[in-house]
């Protein structure tokens, strides 16, 4: 029987794309440490780590769907960039899965953006929407917590980007 985390999840603030997160990722993980069993907490921590692609098949359907979506999106972006640069694409692809037309469209729309920042924001919006779809029907379980953590990663990434933009770091990087 899966674990249900009614009290933890009901205490979490709502997350909205492109807004400042009310709760930090560290704060979220601290809350989880108190109420989530150790194997599931370890899975959440692995899911948000940079080597999340090394994760094997887990007991989480949401995480598996996320990994498939993100890998397919990254592969399509690699294909589009390789075609644009006229280089062989095979060495840039991760283990290939099937890309649907929606993912191909997302990658093409991102590549067509005139601003790198605008393209990244578009891609993260589409990732956010995919996470919303993946979490559909998951209200008080591990899959909800996984999606919540992944969304916090996106929000914190944009906090860093916005801070860098205010300090002029992005302009310096983009001008070089």
C-alpha positions in Angstrom: 0.0 0.0 0.0 1.4 3.4 -0.9 2.1 6.0 1.7 -0.2 9.0 1.9 1.1 12.3 3.1 -2.1 14.2 3.7 -0.7 16.5 6.4 2.5 17.3 4.7 1.0 18.0 1.3 -1.9 20.0 2.7 0.6 22.3 4.5 2.6 23.1 1.3 2.0 26.4 -0.4 0.8 26.4 -4.0 3.4 26.9 -6.7 2.9 29.0 -9.7 5.2 29.3 -12.7 7.4 32.4 -12.9 6.7 33.5 -9.4 9.0 33.6 -6.4 8.7 30.3 -4.4 7.3 30.8 -0.9 9.1 27.7 0.2 12.7 26.9 -0.7 13.8 23.5 -1.9 15.9 23.1 1.2 12.9 23.9 3.4 10.8 21.5 1.5 13.3 18.7 1.9 13.6 19.5 5.6 9.8 19.1 5.9 9.9 15.9 4.0 12.7 14.6 6.3 10.4 14.7 9.2 7.4 13.0 7.6 8.6 10.9 4.6 10.2 7.5 5.0 13.9 7.3 4.2 13.7 5.4 0.9 11.1 7.8 -0.5 13.1 10.8 0.7 16.2 9.4 -1.0 14.2 9.1 -4.2 13.0 12.7 -4.1 16.6 13.8 -3.5 17.9 11.7 -6.4 15.1 13.0 -8.7 16.2 16.6 -8.2 19.9 15.9 -8.4 21.9 16.6 -11.5 22.5 12.9 -12.1 18.8 12.1 -12.1 19.2 10.4 -15.5 21.3 7.7 -13.8 18.2 6.6 -11.8 16.9 3.2 -12.6 13.3 2.3 -12.9 11.6 3.2 -9.6 8.3 2.6 -8.0 7.2 6.0 -9.1 5.1 6.3 -12.3 5.4 10.0 -12.2 9.1 10.0 -12.1 9.3 7.6 -15.0 7.0 9.7 -17.1 9.0 12.8 -16.2 12.3 11.2 -17.2 10.8 10.0 -20.5 9.4 13.5 -21.3 12.6 15.4 -20.3 14.9 12.9 -22.1 12.7 13.2 -25.3 12.7 17.0 -25.1 16.5 17.1 -24.6 17.0 14.7 -27.5 14.8 16.9 -29.8 16.6 20.0 -28.8 19.9 18.2 -29.6 18.6 17.1 -33.0 17.4 20.7 -33.8 20.7 22.2 -32.8 22.8 19.6 -34.6 20.8 20.2 -37.8 21.3 23.9 -37.4 25.1 23.4 -36.9 25.3 20.7 -39.6 26.9 18.1 -37.3 26.0 14.5 -36.7 23.4 14.2 -34.0 24.0 10.6 -32.8 26.8 11.4 -30.3 24.6 14.0 -28.5 21.5 11.8 -28.0 20.7 10.0 -24.8 19.1 6.6 -24.9 16.5 7.2 -27.5 12.9 6.9 -26.7 10.0 7.9 -29.0 9.3 11.6 -29.4 5.8 12.6 -30.1 4.8 15.5 -32.2 4.1 17.7 -29.2 7.7 17.4 -28.0 9.1 18.0 -31.5 6.9 21.1 -31.7 8.1 22.4 -28.3 11.8 22.0 -29.3 11.2 23.7 -32.7 9.4 26.6 -31.0 12.1 27.0 -28.5 14.8 27.0 -31.2 13.0 29.7 -33.1 13.0 32.2 -30.1 15.1 35.2 -30.7 16.3 35.4 -27.1 18.1 32.6 -25.3 16.4 33.7 -22.1 13.0 33.7 -23.8 13.7 30.2 -25.2 14.7 28.9 -21.7 11.6 30.4 -20.1 9.4 28.8 -22.8 11.1 25.4 -22.3 10.6 25.6 -18.5 7.0 26.6 -19.0 6.5 23.5 -21.1 8.3 21.4 -18.5 6.0 22.9 -15.8 2.9 22.0 -17.9 4.2 18.5 -18.4 4.6 18.2 -14.6 1.1 19.4 -14.1 -0.2 16.7 -16.5 2.0 14.0 -14.8 0.7 15.0 -11.4 -3.0 14.8 -12.4 -4.8 12.5 -10.1 -1.9 12.5 -7.5 -3.0 14.5 -4.5 -1.5 13.0 -1.3 1.2 10.5 -2.5 4.9 10.3 -3.3 4.3 11.2 -6.9 2.8 14.6 -5.8 5.9 15.2 -3.7 8.2 14.3 -6.6 6.4 16.7 -8.9 6.4 19.4 -6.2 10.2 19.1 -5.8 10.8 19.2 -9.5 8.7 22.4 -9.8 10.7 23.9 -6.9 13.8 23.2 -8.9 12.4 25.2 -11.8 11.3 28.1 -9.6 14.7 28.3 -7.9 16.5 28.2 -11.2 14.5 31.3 -12.3 15.2 33.0 -9.0 18.9 32.6 -9.7 18.4 33.8 -13.3 16.4 36.8 -12.2 19.0 37.7 -9.6 21.7 37.4 -12.2 19.7 39.6 -14.6 19.4 42.3 -11.9 23.1 42.3 -11.3 23.9 42.4 -15.0 25.7 39.0 -15.1 23.4 37.7 -17.9 24.0 40.7 -20.1 27.7 40.2 -19.8 27.5 36.5 -20.6 25.2 37.0 -23.6 27.3 39.8 -25.0 30.5 37.6 -25.1 
